[in-house]
Amino acid sequence: MDSQKKYNRVFSFEFYPPKDEAGIAQLRKTRDRLAELKPRFFSVTYGAGGTTRDRTLQTVLEIQDEARIEAAPHISCIGSTRAEIRDVLQTYREHGIRHTVALRGDLPSGMQGVGELRYANELVEFIRKETGDHFWIEVAAYPEFHPQAPSAQANLEHFKRKVEAGANGAITQYFYNIEAYLRFVDDCEAMGLDLPIVPGIMPITNYSQLARFSDACGADIPRWIRKRLEAFGDDRRAIREFGVDVTTRLCADLLERGAPGLHIYTMNLYKATVAIWQNLGLAKPSKPVAKKMQKTGS
């Protein structure tokens, strides 16, 4: 973990573009409440094959104009042409966006063809070729391994290719086993990779939803957590209280071990995130981070 301890801590929250007026109202409420915690940035997801392109842009611009928090839109390459991605990048540049999360993405159901770029490292390389150093580029990391990775080593090699293509930082898939994250960082250090790898955190508020997400993305829910959640049945209050406690302990341990911040997958809700922040004593502005370098003292 030595490589991570030299970076300033960065705290951030993730949203998804709302689909209707009720969702827009909920996101605005969540955005404004979490903006009070002074995160470094809000990221906004991008639907498979660019299906939420316009809604992602609208959400990003609202964040920057109304919340006054830096926004980092996701960009995925699956199902898109180079021309389409170039157009997205140009739109973000015109609106002053300088931070993005580059992902492979998933192919929407029924869509034919994967597009002109097949992997996230190709997308990172394309963004660098088209825009130089304009964007601070985050990429995804999988401490418990991508569900499609044929082996642990292949998972690491693919991450290395994304870093070498020009990534500035990484955000992990969520996990509840801290040893997976610590081992992943150690493995990256052994490969000579040196960039901030921020843990992704999923607050536990809905067990059936969490189980569905985890089955899809390969994130392990430890058996003891599953059994406790199953025992609560439909008692949402008990699930939330237990989930906040478990996630708070995980976050505290990560920060104590030297993690360079936390990235919370909010699901456009704020209560669990605020509770975790208060438990951790983090209700203070996070330290500004330079665009070129995040190392302490640089």
C-alpha positions as CSV (number, residue, x, y, z in Angstrom):
1,M,0.0,0.0,0.0
2,D,3.0,2.3,0.0
3,S,2.2,3.7,-3.4
4,Q,-1.2,4.9,-2.2
5,K,-0.1,6.7,0.9
6,K,1.6,9.5,-1.0
7,Y,-1.6,10.7,-2.7
8,N,-4.0,13.2,-1.2
9,R,-7.3,11.7,-0.3
10,V,-10.0,12.3,-2.8
11,F,-13.7,11.7,-1.9
12,S,-16.3,11.4,-4.7
13,F,-19.9,10.3,-5.3
14,E,-21.5,8.6,-8.3
15,F,-24.9,9.2,-9.8
16,Y,-26.8,7.8,-12.8
17,P,-28.9,9.9,-15.2
18,P,-32.6,10.0,-14.1
19,K,-35.2,8.7,-16.5
20,D,-38.3,10.9,-15.5
21,E,-39.3,13.9,-13.6
22,A,-39.5,12.1,-10.3
23,G,-36.0,10.8,-10.8
24,I,-34.7,14.3,-11.7
25,A,-36.2,15.7,-8.5
26,Q,-34.7,12.9,-6.4
27,L,-31.2,13.3,-8.0
28,R,-31.3,17.1,-7.4
29,K,-32.2,16.6,-3.8
30,T,-29.4,14.0,-3.4
31,R,-26.9,16.1,-5.3
32,D,-27.5,19.2,-3.2
33,R,-27.4,17.2,0.1
34,L,-24.1,15.5,-0.9
35,A,-22.6,18.7,-2.2
36,E,-22.6,19.9,1.4
37,L,-20.0,17.3,2.1
38,K,-17.6,19.0,-0.3
39,P,-16.6,16.0,-2.5
40,R,-13.8,16.4,-5.0
41,F,-16.2,15.5,-7.8
42,F,-19.4,13.8,-8.8
43,S,-19.3,11.1,-11.5
44,V,-22.2,10.4,-13.8
45,T,-22.7,7.0,-15.5
46,Y,-23.2,6.5,-19.2
47,G,-25.7,3.9,-20.5
48,A,-24.6,0.9,-22.4
49,G,-23.9,1.8,-26.0
50,G,-24.3,5.5,-25.2
51,T,-28.0,5.1,-24.5
52,T,-28.0,7.8,-21.9
53,R,-25.7,10.2,-23.7
54,D,-28.0,13.3,-23.6
55,R,-29.2,12.6,-20.1
56,T,-25.6,12.2,-18.9
57,L,-24.6,15.5,-20.5
58,Q,-27.6,17.3,-19.0
59,T,-26.9,15.9,-15.5
60,V,-23.2,16.8,-15.8
61,L,-23.9,20.4,-16.8
62,E,-26.5,20.8,-14.0
63,I,-23.9,19.6,-11.5
64,Q,-21.3,22.1,-12.6
65,D,-23.7,25.0,-13.0
66,E,-25.9,24.5,-9.9
67,A,-23.9,22.4,-7.4
68,R,-20.6,24.0,-8.3
69,I,-18.9,20.6,-8.0
70,E,-16.6,19.2,-10.6
71,A,-18.4,16.6,-12.7
72,A,-16.8,13.6,-14.3
73,P,-19.0,12.0,-17.0
74,H,-18.5,8.3,-17.8
75,I,-17.7,7.4,-21.4
76,S,-18.0,3.9,-22.7
77,C,-16.8,2.6,-26.1
78,I,-18.8,-0.6,-26.7
79,G,-21.4,0.0,-29.4
80,S,-19.9,3.3,-30.4
81,T,-17.8,4.5,-33.4
82,R,-14.7,6.7,-33.1
83,A,-16.7,9.5,-34.7
84,E,-19.4,9.3,-32.0
85,I,-16.8,9.2,-29.2
86,R,-15.0,12.1,-30.8
87,D,-18.2,14.1,-30.8
88,V,-18.9,13.3,-27.1
89,L,-15.4,14.4,-26.2
90,Q,-15.7,17.6,-28.1
91,T,-19.0,18.4,-26.5
92,Y,-17.5,17.9,-23.0
93,R,-14.5,20.1,-23.9
94,E,-16.8,22.9,-25.1
95,H,-18.6,22.8,-21.8
96,G,-15.4,23.0,-19.7
97,I,-15.4,19.3,-18.6
98,R,-11.8,18.2,-17.7
99,H,-12.5,14.9,-15.9
100,T,-13.9,11.7,-17.2
101,V,-14.2,8.0,-16.4
102,A,-13.3,5.8,-19.4
103,L,-14.9,2.4,-19.5
104,R,-15.5,-0.5,-21.9
105,G,-19.2,-0.6,-21.1
106,D,-21.7,-3.3,-21.8
107,L,-23.4,-4.0,-25.2
108,P,-27.2,-3.2,-24.9
109,S,-29.6,-6.0,-25.5
110,G,-30.4,-6.4,-29.1
111,M,-27.5,-4.2,-30.4
112,Q,-25.4,-5.7,-33.1
113,G,-21.7,-5.2,-33.1
114,V,-19.3,-4.0,-30.4
115,G,-18.2,-0.8,-32.1
116,E,-14.8,0.3,-33.4
117,L,-13.1,0.1,-30.0
118,R,-13.4,-3.1,-28.1
119,Y,-11.6,-2.5,-24.8
120,A,-11.2,0.3,-22.2
121,N,-7.4,0.7,-22.9
122,E,-8.2,1.4,-26.6
123,L,-10.7,4.1,-25.4
124,V,-8.1,5.7,-23.1
125,E,-5.6,5.7,-25.9
126,F,-8.1,7.3,-28.3
127,I,-9.0,10.0,-25.7
128,R,-5.3,10.8,-25.3
129,K,-4.8,10.9,-29.1
130,E,-7.7,13.2,-29.6
131,T,-7.4,15.5,-26.6
132,G,-3.9,15.2,-25.3
133,D,-3.8,16.0,-21.6
134,H,-7.1,17.9,-21.5
135,F,-8.8,15.2,-19.5
136,W,-8.0,13.6,-16.1
137,I,-8.9,10.0,-17.0
138,E,-10.1,7.5,-14.4
139,V,-10.5,3.9,-15.3
140,A,-12.1,0.9,-13.6
141,A,-10.2,-1.6,-11.4
142,Y,-11.5,-5.0,-10.2
143,P,-9.9,-6.2,-7.0
144,E,-12.0,-9.3,-7.1
145,F,-11.4,-9.7,-10.8
146,H,-13.7,-8.8,-13.7
147,P,-16.3,-11.5,-14.2
148,Q,-15.1,-12.0,-17.8
149,A,-11.4,-12.2,-16.9
150,P,-10.1,-15.7,-17.7
151,S,-7.6,-15.5,-14.8
152,A,-6.3,-13.3,-12.0
153,Q,-3.2,-12.5,-14.1
154,A,-5.2,-11.6,-17.1
155,N,-7.2,-9.2,-14.9
156,L,-4.0,-7.5,-13.8
157,E,-2.6,-7.3,-17.3
158,H,-5.7,-5.7,-18.7
159,F,-5.6,-3.1,-15.9
160,K,-1.9,-2.5,-16.7
161,R,-2.8,-1.8,-20.4
162,K,-5.3,0.8,-19.3
163,V,-2.7,2.5,-17.1
164,E,-0.1,2.4,-19.8
165,A,-2.5,3.9,-22.3
166,G,-2.7,7.0,-20.3
167,A,-5.0,6.7,-17.2
168,N,-4.4,9.1,-14.4
169,G,-6.3,7.3,-11.7
170,A,-8.5,4.3,-11.0
171,I,-11.8,3.6,-9.2
172,T,-12.5,0.1,-8.1
173,Q,-15.6,-2.0,-8.3
174,Y,-17.2,-2.1,-4.9
175,F,-16.1,-4.9,-2.5
176,Y,-16.6,-5.9,1.1
177,N,-13.4,-7.9,1.5
178,I,-10.6,-5.4,2.3
179,E,-8.0,-8.1,1.7
180,A,-9.0,-8.2,-2.0
181,Y,-8.2,-4.5,-2.4
182,L,-5.0,-4.6,-0.4
183,R,-3.7,-7.6,-2.5
184,F,-4.7,-5.9,-5.8
185,V,-2.8,-2.8,-4.9
186,D,0.2,-4.9,-3.8
187,D,0.1,-6.7,-7.2
188,C,-0.1,-3.4,-9.1
189,E,2.9,-2.1,-7.2
190,A,4.8,-5.3,-8.1
191,M,4.0,-4.6,-11.7
192,G,5.4,-1.1,-11.4
193,L,2.1,0.7,-11.6
194,D,1.9,3.9,-9.7
195,L,-1.4,5.8,-9.7
196,P,-4.1,6.4,-7.1
197,I,-6.5,3.4,-6.9
198,V,-9.6,4.7,-5.0
199,P,-11.8,2.1,-3.4
200,G,-15.4,2.0,-4.7
201,I,-18.0,1.7,-1.9
202,M,-21.6,0.5,-2.2
203,P,-23.7,1.4,0.8
204,I,-26.0,-1.5,1.8
205,T,-29.6,-0.4,1.8
206,N,-31.5,-3.1,-0.2
207,Y,-30.4,-6.7,0.0
208,S,-32.2,-8.1,-3.1
209,Q,-30.8,-5.2,-5.2
210,L,-27.3,-5.7,-3.9
211,A,-27.4,-9.4,-4.5
212,R,-28.5,-8.8,-8.1
213,F,-25.8,-6.2,-8.8
214,S,-23.1,-8.4,-7.2
215,D,-24.1,-11.5,-9.2
216,A,-23.8,-9.4,-12.4
217,C,-20.5,-7.6,-11.7
218,G,-18.7,-10.4,-9.7
219,A,-18.5,-8.5,-6.4
220,D,-18.5,-11.0,-3.5
221,I,-20.8,-10.5,-0.6
222,P,-19.2,-12.4,2.3
223,R,-21.3,-15.2,3.7
224,W,-21.6,-13.6,7.1
225,I,-23.0,-10.5,5.6
226,R,-25.4,-12.4,3.4
227,K,-26.7,-14.4,6.3
228,R,-27.3,-11.3,8.5
229,L,-29.1,-9.6,5.7
230,E,-31.3,-12.6,5.0
231,A,-32.2,-12.7,8.7
232,F,-33.6,-9.2,8.5
233,G,-36.1,-10.2,5.9
234,D,-38.2,-7.1,4.9
235,D,-37.0,-5.0,7.8
236,R,-35.5,-2.2,5.7
237,R,-34.6,-0.1,8.8
238,A,-32.5,-3.0,10.2
239,I,-30.9,-3.6,6.9
240,R,-29.9,0.0,6.5
241,E,-28.5,0.3,10.1
242,F,-26.5,-2.9,9.6
243,G,-25.4,-1.8,6.2
244,V,-24.2,1.6,7.4
245,D,-22.3,0.0,10.3
246,V,-20.6,-2.6,8.0
247,T,-19.7,0.0,5.3
248,T,-18.4,2.5,7.9
249,R,-16.1,-0.1,9.3
250,L,-14.8,-1.0,5.9
251,C,-14.2,2.7,5.0
252,A,-12.4,3.4,8.2
253,D,-10.2,0.4,7.8
254,L,-9.4,1.4,4.2
255,L,-8.5,4.9,5.1
256,E,-6.4,3.7,8.1
257,R,-4.5,1.4,5.7
258,G,-3.7,4.2,3.4
259,A,-6.4,4.2,0.7
260,P,-6.3,7.5,-1.3
261,G,-9.9,8.3,-0.7
262,L,-13.4,6.8,-1.3
263,H,-15.8,6.7,-4.2
264,I,-19.4,6.1,-3.2
265,Y,-21.9,4.5,-5.5
266,T,-24.9,6.4,-4.2
267,M,-27.7,5.0,-6.4
268,N,-29.0,8.6,-6.4
269,L,-29.8,8.3,-2.6
270,Y,-28.1,10.3,0.1
271,K,-29.1,9.1,3.6
272,A,-26.7,6.1,3.9
273,T,-23.8,8.1,2.5
274,V,-24.4,11.0,4.9
275,A,-24.5,8.6,7.8
276,I,-21.3,6.9,6.8
277,W,-19.6,10.3,6.3
278,Q,-20.7,11.4,9.8
279,N,-19.5,8.2,11.4
280,L,-16.1,8.7,9.7
281,G,-15.9,12.3,10.7
282,L,-15.5,13.3,7.1
283,A,-18.0,16.1,6.9
284,K,-15.3,18.6,5.9
285,P,-14.0,19.7,2.5
286,S,-11.7,17.2,0.8
287,K,-8.4,18.6,-0.2
288,P,-8.2,20.1,-3.7
289,V,-6.2,18.0,-6.2
290,A,-3.9,19.3,-8.9
291,K,-4.9,18.3,-12.4
292,K,-1.5,17.0,-13.4
293,M,-0.3,15.3,-10.2
294,Q,-2.1,14.1,-7.1
295,K,1.0,13.4,-5.1
296,T,1.4,15.1,-1.7
297,G,3.7,18.0,-2.0
298,S,3.7,18.1,-5.8
